Amino acid sequence: MVGEHRLTTLDSGVRVITERMGSVRSVATGIWIATGSSLEDEPEAGLSHLVEHMLFRGTARFASGEIDRRFDAMGAEINAVTGKETTSVASRVLDRDLEQALDVMADMVWRPALRDEDLRQEREIVLEELAMYEDDPQDKVFDVLTGAVFPGHPLGRAVLGRAEVVAGATPEQLGAFHGERYVPGRVVVSAAGVVDHDELCALVERLGVERTGVAGPERATTPAPTAARIDFRRKDTEQVHVCLGAPGLARDDDRRFGLHVLDALLGGTPSSRLFQAVREERGLAYSVFTFQSAWSLTGQVGLYVGTRPENLAETMAVVADELERVRDEAPGEEELERARAHVIGATMLSLESPSARMHRLGATLLADMPLLTLDELEARYRAVTAADVQGLAAELLAADRLSAAAVGPDEDAFRAALAPVLPA
């Protein structure tokens, strides 16, 4: 079961949230910052991700190699992730190493050196990451879709940003960007495992923060409604990588529980409709699934399928049939119960590790969302009805809302194959 959490807002504005787990010897801890690619202006596209990389290049107290050696000596890893609305630095260590780990992590977050010689090297690493991303059509197609769903909005840009912004970034620019966004009121420290809440609060206070009282930039703006779009990127690939999608639900929308069930029913599990119809019954694809994302002011729903060019038309016809069926017909009770049970079970199983619980605490608090207990979550999923699922499908997956994106060798063939899915 998910245990009780404790939350304290320190005088600096940093929030500390913990959950004690008595059955482990480790502590997962993370520092969460409310900044990401959706808060970047066009000339800044990629700076959030570049700053995250530069955190590992050292501080006045810890050189880059020293950071690696310290975590290696603890038998631990330290990782960081930049998203659309958050950046996080996290690790899992033995309880006896928590103070040492958080000492290094806090210095990285609050006081990165941002030296010119380090930036020259890290720029090249990030540019290589961008090139690797461009070479991977299965990854690329998701950002192509998001750009089609949210054209002209920061949400529609890739988190990695633009190569020209990364290549031209200066230490002074990164310093100003970091100073504006990494401020106490926008930071959460989360921990789960063998952790004492009061001791962690005292440790965070002792390690110190920077820029107390600075407010940071405005939050993300709501994308303006736009017409559905088709975006194709030509690349000589063995498969055509296709995504269909549309705006979804914001993370605080109460219908999100029904959307999770719809996702499981339509394409989120091996027994789901798309997986069975496209892969198991016809062998048209190896990978086919649905997905959904939720942010502060909006969200996205979609599906992915990768198939050989000669199978594209048949694959899209099957997808069209399944989309029409889920929009027009309420699911039966057996299928609905299986989807509900999957979501409940997957949620419970995902919270058996300290890292997963730490992630849940930090991400949920940073998003100003309520931390529901497992009993509360299960009740919300059990309350989802067949009419709820059909209603969400009819609204969110309506043909006139769906944008389409693809990476592959033949645009004309792709557009022709879309006819059953997007009749207009």
N, C-alpha and C positions, 0 to 999 in steps of 0.2 A: 504494500500500500504506500501511497505517497504520504510522507510524514508531514507534520506541521512545520511551516516555515516561520522564520522571524525576520522582521524588517526594521531597520533603523536608518533614519536620515541624519547624517553627521552635520556638524555646524558648517562645514565647507559646502554642503549641498550634495555630496556624494551619497548615494543610497547603497546600503549593504544588506543583502538578503541571503539567508542560509537555510539549509535543511539538514538536520543531523540524521545519519544512517549508522546504526550501531553494529552492523554486521560486516563492515569492511575496515581495512586499515589505511585507506587512502582518502585523499581530499581532492576533488575536482574544483578548480577555481578559475574564474574568468573575469576580465575587466571589459565591460560593454560600453561602447561610445555611440551616442545617437548621431552618427554621420555616415553617409554612404553616397553612392553615385547619384541618387535622385535629388540630392541637395547641391549638386554641382551645376554651375552655369556652363554654357558651351565651351568657353575658353579654359575651364577647369576640368574638363571631362577626362578622368583618369587619375586625378590628384589624390582622391581618397585611397585608391588602391596603391599608388606609389608611396604615399606616406606610410601605409601599413607595412610595406616592404622595408622602408627606411627605419622603422622601429627596431628591426633586427640588426641594423648596422652599428648599433652601440650608443652608449651615453658617455658622459664625462667619467662615470665610475666603472662602467663595464664595456670593454671592447667587444666587438662582434664575436670573436673567437671565444672570449671568456663566457659569454652568454651560452654558447653551445656547450662548452666544457662543463659548466655548472649543471645544466640540465642532464647532460650525459651522465655525470657523476651521481645524480639522483635516480638514474634509471627511468627518466621521464622525457617526454617531448613537450615542446612549446609550439603552439600553432596560432595562426591568426587568419581571420576571414573578413573580407570586405563584401558587403551586400548592397542592396538598393538603399536601405535606410539605416544600417548598423555596421559597425566595425567591432570585432572582438578579438581579444588575445586570451588564450586559455591554456591550461595545463592540468595534468593529474599527477599528484605526487603522494608519497607516503606522508602520513600526518606529521611526522617529525621534521619533514622538509618544507612544510607550508610557509614558514616565515622567510626562509631563504628564497623560495620560489617567488613569493609575492613581492619581496624586496626588489628582485631583478625586474619582474613584470611591471611594477609601478614606475620604476625609473625609466623603462622603455617607453611607457605610455605617456608619462608626464614630461620627460626630459630627454628626448632623443637628440643626438648630436647634430644630425643633418649636415654633415661635412661634405664639402664639394667633391673631394676625391671618392668618397663613398657613393655619392649620388651618381657620379659618372659611371661607376660599375653597376649600380642597381638599375639605372636607366636601361642599360644594355640587357640586363636580365629580364626586365619587364617587357622590353621590345621583343625579346625572344619568346616570351610567354604569349604576347599578342600574335606573333607569327605562327606559333604552334596552334593557337586557337583558330586562326584563319585556315590552317591546313586540316582541321577536324570538322568536316561538314555536319556530323551528328551533333556537335556542340553548337556550331555556328547557326544552325537553322532555328534554334530557340530564340536567339537574340534577333534574328531577322524577323521572326514572328512578333516579338514584343515591339520592335520598331514599327511594324505594320499596325499593331493594335493601338499603340500610343505614339503616333507620328508627331515629331516636333516637341515632345515632352521628355524631360530627363529620364523618366521611367523607361522610355523606349530605347535608351542607349545601353550598350554593354557596360557591365561593371568595370571591365578592364580599361575602358576609355578609348581615347584616340591616340594613335602613335605620335602624331605631330605635337600633341600636348605633352606627352611623356618625354619626348626627345628634347623639348625646349624648356623643361622645368628647371628652375634654379633653386639653390638652397634658400634664398630669401623668400621666394614664392612659397616653397613648402613650409618654411617657418611661419609665415603669416597665415597660411591655410590651416596648419596644425594649431596655432595659437587661437584662432577664431573658433575652432570646432571642439577641440579637446579641453573642455571646461567642466568644472565639478558638477554643475547642475544637469549635465547631460551624460553623466557617467554612473554606471551601476557596477558594483563588485558583488559577484554571486559565488556561492560555494556550497557544495554538497558532499557529505561523507562524514568522517570523524572530525568534526569542526565544532569549536565552541564559539557561539555567536559574539558574545561580549569580548572575548579575546581577539577575534578577527576585527571587530570594530576598532578596538584599541590599536591593533597593528596598522590598519589602514590610516588612522589618524596620525600615527607616529611616522609613517612613511611620507606623509605630506602630499599636497596637491599644488597645482599652479593655477593662477588666474581666477581665484575665487571672486564670484560676483559677475563675471562676464556671462552674457546671456547666450551667445552663439547665434548662428543664422536662423532665419525663419524655417519652419518645417516645410515639407514638400507641399506642392500645390496640386489641386485636383485636375487631372487631364480634361481638356475640353472634349465634348462628344465629337466624334469624327465618323465618317463613313468607313465601312469595311474596305480593306485593301488587299491586293495580291502583290507579293514581292518574291521575285525569283532571282537566284544567284547562280550563274552558270559555272559549273566545275565538272571536269571529267572524272566522274565517280562511278563505281560499280553499282551503287544503289541511288535511287532518288530519295532524299530525306525530306519528308513532308511534315509540316505542322499546321494545324487549324486551331484558331483560338479567338477569343473575344474578351472584353472587359468582364471581370468577375465581381466578387464581393470584397468589401473592405474587411479588415481583420476583426472589427468590433460588430459586424453584422450578425445578428442572432441566427440568420439562416445558414451560417457557416457549418453548423452541425449537419444539416441536410445536404450541403454541398459535399462534405466529406463522404457521406453515404453514397451519393450519386457518383462520385469519383470512383469509389470501390466497386460499385455495381457496373459501371460502364467500361472502365479500362484499367482499374487500379490493382487487380488481382489476377492470378492465373485462371480463375473461374469466371472472370468478368466477360461481358458480352463481346467486346472488341477482340480480346485475346482469343476467345474460343472461335469466333467467326472468321477472323483474319488468319490467325496462326494455326490453331489446332485443327479446324475443320477443312481449311483450304491450303495451308502451307504457303501463304502469300508473303509472309514476313517472319523474320526472327524476332524483331523488337517492335511491339505496338503497345501503347499505354496512354492513359490520360494523366493530366497533371493540373494542379491549381496552386496559385500563389495569392497571398493576402498581404496588403500593405496598409498604411495608416488611412488612406483616403479612397483607395480602390483596390482591385485585385485583377487576376487574370485566370481564365480557364482555357484548357486546350487539350489537344491530343497530338501524339507523334506516331509516325509509322515510317519505317525504312523498307523499301522494296526495290527489286530490279526493274529497270525500265519497261520490260515486256509485261510485267505484272501490275504496272501502275494503274491502268484503267480499271481492271477488275477489282483491285484493292480499294480504290476510291468509291466504286459502286457499292461494295460491301459496307464501307464506312458510312456512306450516305444512307443505306438501309437501316443501319443500327442507330444512327442519329435520329432518323425519322421515327423509328419505333420508340426510342426512349422519350422523345418529345410528345408522342401521341398517345402512348399507352402507359398506364400506371403499372409498376412492377407487381408481381404476385407476392404474397406474404412470405413464401419460402425463400425466394430470391432476396427480398428486402431484408429478412432476418439474417441471412447469410452475410449481406453487406454490412448491416449494423454490427453484427458480432465480430466481423473482421476488424472494423474500425476500433471497436472497444478493446479487443484483444491486442491489436497492434499497439495501441496507446499504452496499455498496461505493460506489455513486454518491453516497450522502448524505455521505460522508466526504471529498469532494474539496475542500471549502472549509475555511479555518481556523476559521470560526465553528462549523461542525458538529463539528469535532474538539475544539474548546475545550468545547463543550457536552457532548460525550461524556465528556471527561475529568472535568469538574466534577461532572456529575450522577452518574456512576458512582462516583467516589470518595466523594462526600457520602453516597451510599447504601451505602457499605462493600461494594461489589460488585467482583469481579475484573475487570480490564481485559483482555479476551480479544483476541488478535490476529485479523486477518481470516481467517487460515488456521484458527485455532481455531474462530471463528464458523462458517465454511463447513463444517468437519467436523461441528459439532453439528447444523447444519441438514441436511446430507447424511444424517445418521444417523436422521432422522425417518422412520418407517415408516407405511404405510397403516393398520396396526393402532393406532399411536400417535394418529393423527388421528381415527380413528373412536372410539377410547376416550375421548379428550378431549371430543369432541362429545357422546357418550352421557352422560358425567358432567356436564359444565358446562352443556350446553344441554338437559338433561332438562326435559320440559314442567312437571313439578311444582316445578322450581327457578326458572322464569322469572317475573319481575315484568314488568308492562306499564305504560307511561306514555303519555299522549297530551295534546296541546293541539289543540283544535278546537271545532266548533260543537255537536256532538251526542253526549252521553255514552252514551245508550242504543244508538245505532248502533255506537259504538266497542266497547262490551261485547259486543254481538251478534256483531260481526266477529271477536272474539277466540276464539270457540268452537272453531274448528279448531286453533288454536295452543295454547290452554289448556283442554283438554277438561274438566278438573276444575272 
